[in-house]
Amino acid sequence: MAVMLDLKGLKCPLPVLRTGKALRASAPGERIVVVCSDPLASLDIPNLLRETGDHLEAETREDGLLIFHIRKKSA
């Protein structure tokens, strides 16, 4: 089961800030699916994950939306 974050309509920096907050609240190994419409998120979210050490499992685009599948790093 994955945590779903619907961040459509939010502009930079809100998608990356809310993703970071969700990651801090997640248990190790937990999956998060982030859906957003801000094109800058394609840069910001991968950069956040490089800083936190969490894993980007997939990034897809669908109907103008960016969808990120993230796994929280293990303890």
URUR-V995006 format. One record per backbone hydrogen bond with DSSP energy under -1.0 kcal/mol. CO is the residue of the C=O (numbers start at 1). NH is the residue of the N-H. Records with the same first field share a line. If there is no record, write none. Layout:
CO->NH + NH
This chain:
3->33
5->35
7->10
11->14
13->17
14->18
15->19
16->20
17->21
18->22
19->23
20->24
21->25
27->30
30->72
31->3
32->70
33->5
34->68
35->7
36->66
38->41
39->42
40->43 + 44
41->45
43->47
44->48
45->49
46->50
47->51
48->52
49->53
55->71
58->69
60->67
62->65
65->62
66->36
67->60
68->34
69->57 + 58
70->32
71->55
72->29
